[in-house]
Amino acid sequence: MYQSYFGLAEAPFSIAPDPRYLYMSERHQEALAHLLYGVNGSGGFVLLTGEVGAGKTTVCRCLLEQIPESCDVAYIFNPRQTVEELLLTICIEFGIAYPPGNTSVKVFVDCINTYLLDAHARGRHTVLVIDEAQNLSADVLEQMRLLTNLETSQRKLLQIILLGQSELAEMLARPELRQLAQRVIARYHLGPLSKQEVAAYVRHRLGVAGTQRTLFPDSLMSSLYKLSGGTPRVINVLCDRALLGAYVQAKERVDQATLKQAAREVFHHPQKRSRNIMFVLLAGLLASTALAALLYKPDVQSPVPAKVEPAKPAAPVAETPAILEWPAAEPLQRSKEMAYTALFRAWGADYQEGDECLQAEALGLKCLSARGGLDELRQMNRPAVLQLSDKQGRKFHATLTLLDDRVAVFNVGNETRAVAIGALAEQWSGQYTLLWRKPPVEQQQIRPGDRGPDVEWLRNQLAQINGTVADATQEPVFDEAMVRQVRQFQLAHDLPPIGIAGPQTILRLSGVADMSAPKLVTGQRGK
């Protein structure tokens, strides 16, 4: 809303982990150096911990841009899995063949070991990145340690990078995990920014977004540091809200009063709710409407003054419920069945109680269950089943069917309800499941050097996105030019820019041509 007002090319304080916006503080430089050392080392574990919002994922995205071409990388976002599920995910991400329907840990491990030996023989270096690793169970961590047992006389064949909150370091200090802790060859804890770094951080992000204006005077930096504790994500949220407040009040820059008001809203201080920025914005819009009515002059030839009807604004955020609740008339235990019934109905199909992913496969659809955020769901642009918690902490499922910048619309039981985006964040764990149409691709991953129909499909999808025409006279080869295009696409869609078309990249690309699929965000062509 405020970008053009302040002369910004894009939102400077998005919480998406965009490597372009990474401010290389001394701490972030040291964190990246530890990761690079680990990747180029002789194998084992590399550990990066930090508090929520410290910038761990952004540092890792920056690392992925610098990984040598000889490295094969898999990035796992959702580690809350069983041993079997995680091994299956590793096979899928690396494109490792395994027997269909296999559930045996031994078979999965044998397949992974064979792949690692073959990769080593080809001069490849295999790196597994696990984000939110504090959610790994002790059993899964022990299995990860066993995977690093495979080695040659010179080096281990699998490098594992663990990113997690401070609890991860505490987990590894347990006696039962001491063998894994001994294999950590590099570790670093990413702390908050200093007061001086906060000021440089804000200037850096504004500069990347396209302005050198002093939108946050130096006199505010002490307050911003105290309010945020130096945590980058909190700085982003505060600055974004403060810029919105300055825009609503038609100010040239953020002042102390606007920053304090933004903090009250971000930290949910109830005594100030009546003066929140959205309220001021709505009031401003109504005032503008009234002013326009006063200034309006009817045609002088008209004997009767024109009647100006007062504007009736669309339902404001205040009319949406503070939190989604499961309908009292419906049994709570039916929430999952009813949510998937609504999800399948959006695809024009019927759902029978049971395994939703198996039913999706029978319809030619793919099932994706993961953890993420609303920006990720906007990018994929498909209805999704979310797991939510009510005020009593009871869990239930609801189907997200529509999403805009302010409001999310759900099917909850047999009802349709809307909730403000800010309120949704307080009751959603980040867990979601969505369906997408399976593209005509055989491989789980399309990798540099590949040829054939899958690469031809990839080439055509990229050409369609870029508004060009693929050269049908050339044999489809996943060459360096295509690697660059894939990386650009991945960066634009908040995916790790590894230059390999894995399941997430294929999912996003497949949406380009699937115009008949149900949409979550209206007006997004090609998603």
KOLDOKE-198116 format. One record per residue (C-alpha): residue number from 0; y, x, z. Coordinates in nm, 4 decimals, padded with zeros to 6 digits. Each point is the difference from the previous one (the first is absolute). Layout:
REM KOLDOKE-198116
R  num         y         x         z
R  NUM         Y         X         Z
...
END
This chain:
REM KOLDOKE-198116
R  num         y         x         z
R    0   00.0000   00.0000   00.0000
R    1   00.2409   00.2844   00.0756
R    2  -00.0966   00.2621  -00.2608
R    3   00.2662  -00.0757  -00.2613
R    4   00.2631  -00.0550   00.2703
R    5  -00.0431   00.3556   00.1274
R    6  -00.0699   00.1532  -00.3436
R    7  -00.3666   00.0759   00.0698
R    8  -00.2578   00.0354  -00.2752
R    9  -00.2808  -00.1116   00.2336
R   10  -00.0676  -00.0873   00.3617
R   11   00.0516   00.3225   00.1987
R   12  -00.1811  -00.1010   00.3159
R   13  -00.3237  -00.1525  -00.1228
R   14  -00.2930   00.0691   00.2331
R   15  -00.2295   00.0704  -00.2976
R   16  -00.1329   00.3611   00.0142
R   17   00.1830   00.1209  -00.3131
R   18  -00.0209   00.3834  -00.0221
R   19   00.3409   00.0098  -00.1723
R   20   00.1609  -00.1124   00.3237
R   21  -00.1827   00.2470   00.2225
R   22   00.2588   00.1919   00.2002
R   23  -00.1447   00.3436   00.0620
R   24   00.0953   00.0586   00.3603
R   25  -00.1373   00.3142   00.1624
R   26  -00.2801  -00.2107   00.1488
R   27  -00.0902  -00.1602  -00.3322
R   28  -00.0037   00.3410  -00.1700
R   29  -00.2394   00.1290   00.2636
R   30  -00.2197  -00.3089  -00.0327
R   31  -00.0206   00.0416  -00.3786
R   32  -00.0721   00.3721   00.0376
R   33  -00.2925  -00.0767   00.2331
R   34  -00.1435  -00.2511  -00.2492
R   35   00.0372   00.2424  -00.2907
R   36  -00.1660   00.2740   00.2030
R   37  -00.2886  -00.2311   00.0772
R   38  -00.0458  -00.1096  -00.3610
R   39  -00.0065   00.3593  -00.1191
R   40  -00.2198   00.1119   00.2887
R   41  -00.3737   00.0337   00.0266
R   42  -00.0794  -00.3592   00.0852
R   43  -00.0306  -00.2042   00.3168
R   44   00.2527  -00.2351   00.1576
R   45   00.3803  -00.0037  -00.0121
R   46   00.1737  -00.2182   00.2582
R   47   00.3518  -00.1476  -00.0241
R   48   00.1058  -00.2266   00.2852
R   49   00.3270  -00.1685   00.0879
R   50   00.1445  -00.3171   00.1440
R   51   00.0291  -00.3175  -00.2077
R   52   00.2667   00.0453  -00.2677
R   53   00.0327   00.3773   00.0385
R   54  -00.0658   00.0588  -00.3723
R   55  -00.3664   00.1101  -00.0076
R   56  -00.0918  -00.2037  -00.3071
R   57   00.3126   00.1119  -00.1881
R   58  -00.0806   00.3657   00.0718
R   59  -00.3520  -00.0591  -00.1300
R   60   00.1340  -00.1630  -00.3182
R   61   00.2131   00.3111  -00.0483
R   62  -00.3117   00.2130   00.0522
R   63  -00.1895  -00.1931  -00.2676
R   64   00.2715   00.0830  -00.2522
R   65  -00.0573   00.3717   00.0661
R   66  -00.3794   00.0103   00.0048
R   67  -00.1420   00.2321  -00.2701
R   68  -00.1557  -00.1527  -00.3091
R   69  -00.3356   00.1400   00.1096
R   70  -00.0087  -00.2403   00.2979
R   71  -00.1700  -00.3403  -00.0033
R   72   00.1638  -00.2270   00.2596
R   73  -00.1039  -00.3307   00.1544
R   74   00.2480  -00.1879   00.2216
R   75  -00.1383  -00.2568   00.2454
R   76   00.2574  -00.2424   00.1427
R   77  -00.2339  -00.2211   00.2014
R   78  -00.2223   00.2035   00.2340
R   79  -00.0993  -00.2909   00.2242
R   80  -00.3479  -00.0054  -00.1516
R   81  -00.3602   00.0580   00.0970
R   82  -00.1745   00.3248  -00.0905
R   83  -00.1688  -00.1680  -00.2966
R   84   00.3247  -00.1586  -00.1222
R   85   00.1937   00.3260   00.0186
R   86  -00.2702   00.1931  -00.1845
R   87   00.0008  -00.2698  -00.2669
R   88   00.3815   00.0255  -00.0249
R   89  -00.0248   00.3783  -00.0421
R   90  -00.2517  -00.0457  -00.2818
R   91   00.2249  -00.2527  -00.1716
R   92   00.3164   00.2086   00.0346
R   93  -00.1610   00.3169  -00.1373
R   94  -00.1992  -00.1872  -00.2652
R   95  -00.3332   00.1076   00.1508
R   96  -00.3036  -00.1835  -00.1360
R   97  -00.2196  -00.1747   00.2582
R   98  -00.2879  -00.2527  -00.0203
R   99   00.1326  -00.3565  -00.0340
R  100  -00.0224  -00.1930   00.3256
R  101  -00.0721   00.3106   00.2052
R  102   00.0665  -00.0189   00.3762
R  103  -00.1828   00.3168   00.1051
R  104   00.2216   00.2661   00.1584
R  105  -00.2421   00.2718  -00.1125
R  106   00.0149  -00.1099  -00.3640
R  107   00.3807  -00.0082   00.0050
R  108   00.0169   00.3455   00.1603
R  109  -00.2486   00.1426  -00.2503
R  110   00.2080  -00.1359  -00.2898
R  111   00.3210   00.1456   00.1493
R  112  -00.1664   00.3372   00.0607
R  113  -00.1258   00.0148  -00.3589
R  114   00.3494  -00.0790  -00.1250
R  115   00.1592   00.2691   00.2217
R  116  -00.2427   00.2659  -00.1213
R  117   00.0636  -00.0940  -00.3613
R  118   00.3785   00.0003   00.0550
R  119  -00.0204   00.3452   00.1581
R  120  -00.2050   00.1291  -00.2926
R  121   00.2730  -00.1249  -00.2358
R  122   00.2699   00.1760   00.2010
R  123   00.1343  -00.3239   00.1476
R  124   00.1338  -00.0382   00.3543
R  125  -00.0687  -00.3346   00.1687
R  126   00.2532  -00.1442   00.2457
R  127  -00.0355  -00.3223   00.1991
R  128   00.3170  -00.1442   00.1600
R  129  -00.0413  -00.2662   00.2701
R  130   00.3172  -00.1775   00.1131
R  131   00.0282  -00.1911   00.3303
R  132  -00.2917   00.2123   00.1204
R  133   00.0532  -00.1066   00.3620
R  134  -00.1887  -00.3145  -00.1034
R  135  -00.3181   00.1946  -00.0804
R  136  -00.2881  -00.0656   00.2371
R  137  -00.1798   00.2862   00.1728
R  138  -00.3083  -00.0668  -00.2174
R  139   00.2040   00.0307  -00.3193
R  140   00.1720   00.3169   00.1207
R  141  -00.3377   00.1549   00.0754
R  142  -00.1220  -00.0934  -00.3496
R  143   00.3106   00.1634  -00.1482
R  144  -00.0872   00.3165   00.1940
R  145  -00.3515  -00.0061  -00.1405
R  146   00.1416  -00.0268  -00.3535
R  147   00.1816   00.3289   00.0538
R  148  -00.3322   00.1727   00.0799
R  149  -00.0644   00.0562  -00.3697
R  150   00.1257   00.3478  -00.0823
R  151  -00.0553   00.3161  -00.1981
R  152   00.0131   00.3497   00.1443
R  153   00.3761   00.0072  -00.0715
R  154   00.1305  -00.3476   00.0806
R  155  -00.0700  -00.3583   00.0945
R  156  -00.0113  -00.2378  -00.2933
R  157   00.2029  -00.2884   00.1429
R  158   00.3524   00.0145   00.1400
R  159   00.0953  -00.2986   00.2187
R  160   00.3632  -00.0748   00.0911
R  161   00.0461  -00.2414   00.2916
R  162   00.3370  -00.1740   00.0433
R  163   00.0472  -00.2009   00.3155
R  164   00.2009  -00.0952   00.3034
R  165  -00.0035   00.1992   00.3226
R  166  -00.3157  -00.1790   00.1150
R  167  -00.1926   00.1904  -00.2674
R  168   00.0569   00.3324   00.1768
R  169  -00.1080  -00.1634   00.3273
R  170  -00.3190  -00.1254  -00.1660
R  171  -00.0898   00.3459  -00.1260
R  172   00.0417   00.1369   00.3530
R  173  -00.2993  -00.2042   00.1189
R  174  -00.3077   00.2059   00.0916
R  175  -00.2242  -00.1857  -00.2453
R  176   00.2310   00.0999  -00.2914
R  177   00.0435   00.3655   00.0946
R  178  -00.2061   00.1159  -00.2998
R  179   00.2390  -00.1721  -00.2366
R  180   00.3049   00.1304   00.1893
R  181  -00.1312   00.3540  -00.0440
R  182   00.0062  -00.0488  -00.3787
R  183   00.3713  -00.0844  -00.0151
R  184   00.1453   00.2996  -00.1848
R  185   00.3626  -00.1221   00.0093
R  186   00.1755  -00.2591   00.2132
R  187   00.3597  -00.1103   00.0446
R  188   00.1784  -00.2725   00.1972
R  189   00.3009  -00.1415  -00.1842
R  190   00.2748  -00.0748   00.2495
R  191   00.3269  -00.1963  -00.0359
R  192   00.3186   00.1271  -00.1640
R  193   00.2753   00.1655   00.2031
R  194   00.3510  -00.1480   00.0201
R  195   00.1263   00.2404  -00.2700
R  196  -00.2995  -00.0764  -00.2203
R  197   00.0648  -00.3755   00.0268
R  198   00.3418   00.0460  -00.1615
R  199  -00.1440   00.2212  -00.2754
R  200  -00.2866  -00.2482  -00.0488
R  201   00.2395  -00.2920  -00.0586
R  202   00.2151   00.2026  -00.2438
R  203  -00.3128   00.1127  -00.1869
R  204  -00.1321  -00.3521  -00.0533
R  205   00.3383  -00.1327  -00.1103
R  206   00.0272   00.2882  -00.2453
R  207  -00.3424  -00.0709  -00.1520
R  208   00.0995  -00.3672  -00.0327
R  209   00.3045   00.1021  -00.2047
R  210   00.3077   00.0265   00.2216
R  211   00.1902   00.2740   00.1802
R  212   00.2202  -00.2487   00.1876
R  213   00.0120   00.0270   00.3780
R  214  -00.1464  -00.3405   00.0766
R  215  -00.1006   00.1157   00.3496
R  216   00.2832   00.2030   00.1610
R  217  -00.0927   00.3004   00.2134
R  218   00.1301  -00.1861   00.3039
R  219  -00.3020  -00.2344  -00.0256
R  220  -00.2677   00.2672  -00.0036
R  221  -00.0256   00.0383   00.3756
R  222  -00.0561  -00.3758   00.0360
R  223  -00.2459  -00.0080  -00.2903
R  224  -00.1959   00.2852   00.1550
R  225  -00.0154  -00.1720   00.3404
R  226  -00.0987  -00.3354  -00.1508
R  227  -00.2722   00.1443  -00.2264
R  228  -00.1278   00.2849   00.2148
R  229   00.0068   00.2079  -00.3183
R  230  -00.2908  -00.1934  -00.1561
R  231   00.0532  -00.0208  -00.3792
R  232  -00.1446  -00.3488  -00.0445
R  233   00.2201  -00.1450   00.2763
R  234   00.3028   00.1762  -00.1514
R  235  -00.0828  -00.1648  -00.3334
R  236  -00.0265  -00.3487   00.1494
R  237   00.3227   00.0383   00.2000
R  238   00.1978   00.1415  -00.2931
R  239  -00.1262  -00.2647  -00.2407
R  240   00.1006  -00.2797   00.2354
R  241   00.3348   00.1667   00.0753
R  242   00.0845   00.0283  -00.3711
R  243  -00.0832  -00.3666  -00.0426
R  244   00.2328  -00.0799   00.2892
R  245   00.2819   00.2086  -00.1481
R  246  -00.0479  -00.1717  -00.3356
R  247   00.0098  -00.3483   00.1556
R  248   00.3228   00.0877   00.1816
R  249   00.1494   00.1626  -00.3147
R  250   00.0410   00.3351   00.1761
R  251   00.0216   00.3288  -00.1885
R  252  -00.2343   00.1763   00.2426
R  253  -00.2074  -00.0669   00.3079
R  254   00.1898   00.0016   00.3289
R  255  -00.1145   00.0157   00.3614
R  256   00.0034  -00.3776   00.0501
R  257  -00.2106  -00.0607  -00.3136
R  258  -00.2540   00.2649   00.0999
R  259  -00.0348  -00.1499   00.3484
R  260  -00.0462  -00.3467  -00.1475
R  261  -00.2655   00.1351  -00.2366
R  262  -00.1793   00.1557   00.2975
R  263   00.0042  -00.3323   00.1876
R  264  -00.1681  -00.1673  -00.2969
R  265  -00.2514   00.2771  -00.0639
R  266  -00.1029   00.0173   00.3637
R  267   00.0052  -00.3815   00.0407
R  268   00.2494  -00.0361   00.2847
R  269  -00.0068  -00.3814   00.0462
R  270   00.3442  -00.0355   00.1603
R  271   00.1632   00.0886  -00.3311
R  272  -00.2150  -00.2093  -00.2327
R  273   00.2815  -00.2409  -00.0801
R  274   00.2021   00.2813  -00.1585
R  275  -00.2662   00.1611  -00.2170
R  276   00.0908   00.1336  -00.3412
R  277  -00.1850  -00.2701  -00.1920
R  278   00.2024  -00.2581   00.1894
R  279   00.3210   00.1826  -00.0899
R  280  -00.1167   00.0258  -00.3612
R  281  -00.0692  -00.3728  -00.0201
R  282   00.3325  -00.0770   00.1638
R  283   00.1718   00.2285  -00.2485
R  284  -00.1637  -00.1751  -00.2936
R  285   00.1052  -00.3408   00.1332
R  286   00.3542   00.1274   00.0593
R  287   00.0120   00.1290  -00.3578
R  288  -00.1106  -00.3420  -00.1244
R  289   00.2686  -00.1726   00.2061
R  290   00.2674   00.2439  -00.1207
R  291  -00.1011  -00.0592  -00.3595
R  292   00.0333  -00.3754   00.0573
R  293   00.3510   00.0422   00.1431
R  294   00.1129   00.2193  -00.2860
R  295  -00.1489  -00.2239  -00.2670
R  296   00.2655  -00.1858  -00.2031
R  297  -00.1106  -00.2925  -00.2184
R  298   00.1211  -00.0415  -00.3563
R  299   00.3687  -00.1125   00.0143
R  300  -00.0753  -00.2713  -00.2576
R  301  -00.2507  -00.1627   00.2308
R  302   00.1565  -00.2863   00.2045
R  303  -00.2681   00.0225   00.2676
R  304  -00.0528   00.3237   00.1959
R  305  -00.3399   00.1505  -00.0572
R  306  -00.2353  -00.0528   00.2913
R  307  -00.1623   00.3139   00.1273
R  308  -00.3300  -00.0627   00.1777
R  309  -00.0714   00.2377   00.2868
R  310  -00.2660   00.2539  -00.0860
R  311  -00.3439  -00.0580   00.1486
R  312  -00.1545   00.3401   00.0452
R  313  -00.3727   00.0490  -00.0369
R  314  -00.2002  -00.0036   00.3190
R  315   00.1184   00.3026   00.2015
R  316  -00.2282   00.2357   00.1817
R  317   00.0853  -00.1756   00.3260
R  318  -00.1940  -00.3075  -00.1179
R  319  -00.3206   00.1941  -00.0423
R  320  -00.2296   00.0172   00.3031
R  321   00.0289   00.2996   00.2283
R  322  -00.3728   00.0574  -00.0245
R  323  -00.2957  -00.1460  -00.1895
R  324  -00.2351  -00.2059   00.2139
R  325  -00.3409  -00.1374  -00.0896
R  326   00.0157  -00.3831  -00.0364
R  327  -00.1207  -00.1653   00.3192
R  328  -00.1918  -00.2637  -00.1995
R  329  -00.2258   00.2603  -00.1677
R  330  -00.2830   00.1944   00.1690
R  331   00.1058   00.3642   00.0345
R  332  -00.3478   00.1214  -00.0988
R  333   00.0524  -00.1475  -00.3472
R  334   00.3092   00.2105  -00.0730
R  335  -00.1830   00.2604  -00.2103
R  336  -00.1879  -00.2608  -00.2053
R  337   00.3176  -00.2011  -00.0636
R  338   00.2032   00.3105  -00.0888
R  339  -00.2516   00.1181  -00.2597
R  340  -00.0308  -00.3540  -00.1359
R  341   00.3753   00.0111  -00.0695
R  342  -00.0217   00.3521  -00.1469
R  343  -00.2820  -00.0922  -00.2416
R  344   00.1804  -00.3250  -00.0896
R  345   00.3010   00.2087  -00.1116
R  346  -00.2356   00.1635  -00.2523
R  347  -00.1348  -00.3388  -00.1120
R  348  -00.3350   00.0489   00.1743
R  349  -00.1954  -00.1512   00.2893
R  350  -00.0955   00.1919   00.3118
R  351  -00.3243  -00.0498   00.1900
R  352  -00.0221   00.1332   00.3551
R  353  -00.1504   00.3483  -00.0116
R  354   00.0806   00.3417  -00.1441
R  355   00.3297  -00.0402  -00.1846
R  356  -00.0365   00.3261  -00.1928
R  357  -00.3429  -00.0883  -00.1394
R  358   00.1358  -00.3356  -00.1137
R  359   00.2960   00.1736  -00.1621
R  360  -00.2333   00.2342  -00.1927
R  361  -00.1861  -00.3023  -00.1400
R  362   00.3324  -00.1282  -00.1360
R  363   00.0879   00.3314  -00.1647
R  364   00.2498   00.0832   00.2729
R  365   00.0305   00.2980   00.2313
R  366   00.0577  -00.0201   00.3729
R  367   00.2360   00.2403   00.1797
R  368   00.0149   00.0165   00.3806
R  369   00.2445   00.2512   00.1471
R  370   00.2861   00.0594   00.2421
R  371   00.3539   00.0272  -00.1249
R  372   00.3416  -00.1616   00.0026
R  373   00.1956  -00.2690  -00.1790
R  374   00.1421   00.2501  -00.2506
R  375  -00.3563   00.0832  -00.1019
R  376  -00.0839  -00.3691  -00.0442
R  377   00.3157  -00.0500  -00.2061
R  378  -00.1085   00.2807  -00.2295
R  379  -00.3486  -00.1446  -00.0509
R  380   00.1492  -00.3502  -00.0342
R  381  -00.3111  -00.2018   00.0779
R  382  -00.0569  -00.2667   00.2697
R  383  -00.1749   00.1454   00.3029
R  384  -00.1785  -00.1032   00.3180
R  385   00.1685   00.1532   00.3050
R  386  -00.1339   00.0268   00.3529
R  387   00.2663  -00.1112   00.2498
R  388   00.0350  -00.0415   00.3774
R  389   00.1766  -00.2890   00.1754
R  390   00.2017   00.0146   00.3242
R  391  -00.3187  -00.0140   00.2066
R  392  -00.1490   00.2906  -00.1908
R  393  -00.2566  -00.2197  -00.1789
R  394  -00.0865   00.1249  -00.3481
R  395  -00.0083  -00.2247  -00.3053
R  396   00.0071   00.0293  -00.3799
R  397   00.2660  -00.1404  -00.2327
R  398   00.0611   00.0280  -00.3749
R  399   00.3262   00.1574  -00.1137
R  400   00.0991  -00.1839  -00.3184
R  401   00.3694   00.0814  -00.0520
R  402   00.2218   00.2890   00.1062
R  403   00.3697   00.0707  -00.0464
R  404   00.2519   00.2220   00.1762
R  405   00.0403  -00.2344   00.2982
R  406  -00.2920  -00.2367   00.0299
R  407  -00.3791   00.0022  -00.0335
R  408  -00.1798  -00.3251  -00.0823
R  409  -00.3551  -00.0571   00.1265
R  410  -00.2830  -00.2466  -00.0201
R  411  -00.0922  -00.0378   00.3682
R  412  -00.2979  -00.2323   00.0311
R  413   00.0924  -00.2987  -00.2147
R  414   00.3738   00.0531   00.0420
R  415   00.2635   00.2008  -00.1883
R  416   00.2342   00.1911   00.2272
R  417   00.2755   00.2594  -00.0410
R  418   00.0928   00.2795   00.2374
R  419   00.2827   00.2549  -00.0004
R  420  -00.1068   00.3495  -00.1071
R  421   00.1181   00.1558   00.3251
R  422  -00.2043  -00.2409   00.2107
R  423  -00.3118   00.0536  -00.2111
R  424  -00.0005   00.3722   00.0745
R  425  -00.0449  -00.0768   00.3707
R  426  -00.3266  -00.1889  -00.0435
R  427  -00.1669   00.1687  -00.2993
R  428  -00.2331   00.2942   00.0520
R  429   00.0429   00.1187  -00.3617
R  430  -00.3553  -00.1074  -00.0923
R  431  -00.0256  -00.1924  -00.3278
R  432  -00.2516  -00.1022  -00.2658
R  433   00.0917  -00.0935  -00.3564
R  434  -00.1747  -00.0654  -00.3301
R  435   00.0781   00.1534  -00.3372
R  436  -00.1535  -00.0325  -00.3436
R  437  -00.2399   00.2784  -00.0868
R  438   00.1288   00.1970  -00.3016
R  439  -00.2333   00.1238  -00.2775
R  440  -00.0504   00.3334   00.1787
R  441  -00.3386   00.1425   00.0915
R  442   00.1037   00.2934   00.2187
R  443   00.1271  -00.0288   00.3562
R  444   00.2354   00.2883  -00.0800
R  445   00.1480   00.1219  -00.3287
R  446   00.0642   00.3711   00.0289
R  447   00.1773   00.2706  -00.2035
R  448  -00.2239   00.1224  -00.2811
R  449  -00.1806  -00.3352  -00.0368
R  450  -00.0402  -00.1621  -00.3416
R  451  -00.1200  -00.3315  -00.1351
R  452   00.0733  -00.3735   00.0422
R  453   00.1230   00.0262   00.3604
R  454   00.2602   00.2596  -00.0975
R  455   00.0987  -00.2141  -00.2996
R  456   00.0583  -00.2943   00.2361
R  457   00.2059   00.2247   00.2307
R  458   00.2064   00.1280  -00.2927
R  459   00.0706  -00.3536  -00.1217
R  460   00.1036  -00.1232   00.3456
R  461   00.2391   00.2914   00.0467
R  462   00.1477  -00.0545  -00.3460
R  463   00.0551  -00.3679   00.0772
R  464   00.1770   00.0849   00.3259
R  465   00.2210   00.2598  -00.1682
R  466   00.0830  -00.2296  -00.2926
R  467  -00.1624   00.2274  -00.2568
R  468  -00.2895  -00.0299  -00.2425
R  469  -00.3135   00.2084   00.0554
R  470  -00.0998   00.2207  -00.2926
R  471  -00.3278  -00.1542  -00.1105
R  472  -00.0666   00.2851  -00.2430
R  473  -00.0434   00.2513   00.2840
R  474  -00.3211   00.0262   00.1999
R  475   00.0687  -00.1309   00.3535
R  476  -00.0041   00.3026   00.2293
R  477   00.1278   00.0120   00.3578
R  478   00.2271   00.2986  -00.0674
R  479   00.2937   00.1525   00.1883
R  480   00.2482  -00.2426  -00.1565
R  481  -00.2045  -00.2939   00.1278
R  482  -00.0298   00.1621   00.3438
R  483   00.3811   00.0097   00.0195
R  484   00.0226  -00.3658  -00.1010
R  485  -00.2567  -00.0983   00.2632
R  486   00.1891   00.1931   00.2680
R  487   00.3270  -00.1673  -00.0982
R  488  -00.1691  -00.3386   00.0215
R  489  -00.1484   00.0853   00.3397
R  490   00.3349   00.1138   00.1387
R  491   00.1668  -00.3178  -00.1287
R  492  -00.2644  -00.2109   00.1748
R  493  -00.0098   00.1909   00.3320
R  494  -00.3412   00.1527  -00.0709
R  495  -00.0971   00.3631   00.0645
R  496   00.1082   00.1829  -00.3195
R  497  -00.3317   00.1784  -00.0537
R  498  -00.0249  -00.0575  -00.3763
R  499  -00.3441  -00.1638   00.0248
R  500  -00.0428  -00.3703  -00.0763
R  501  -00.1989  -00.1165   00.3010
R  502  -00.0673  -00.3591   00.1149
R  503   00.3551  -00.0681   00.1264
R  504   00.1614   00.1379  -00.3164
R  505  -00.2420  -00.1898  -00.2241
R  506   00.0741  -00.3177   00.1971
R  507   00.3763   00.0344  -00.0528
R  508  -00.0411   00.0921  -00.3677
R  509  -00.2354  -00.2890  -00.0688
R  510   00.2661  -00.2461   00.1102
R  511   00.2190   00.0925  -00.2969
R  512  -00.2059  -00.1992  -00.2487
R  513  -00.1313  -00.2670   00.2379
R  514   00.2716  -00.2582  -00.0507
R  515  -00.2249  -00.2916   00.1058
R  516  -00.0653   00.1347   00.3505
R  517   00.1718  -00.1751   00.2934
R  518   00.3176   00.1768   00.1083
R  519   00.1290   00.0666   00.3486
R  520   00.3540   00.0928  -00.1064
R  521   00.1418  -00.2123  -00.2779
R  522   00.1886   00.1554  -00.2876
R  523  -00.1868   00.3329  -00.0013
R  524  -00.1340   00.0434  -00.3473
R  525  -00.2831   00.2454  -00.0361
R  526  -00.1105   00.0028   00.3628
END
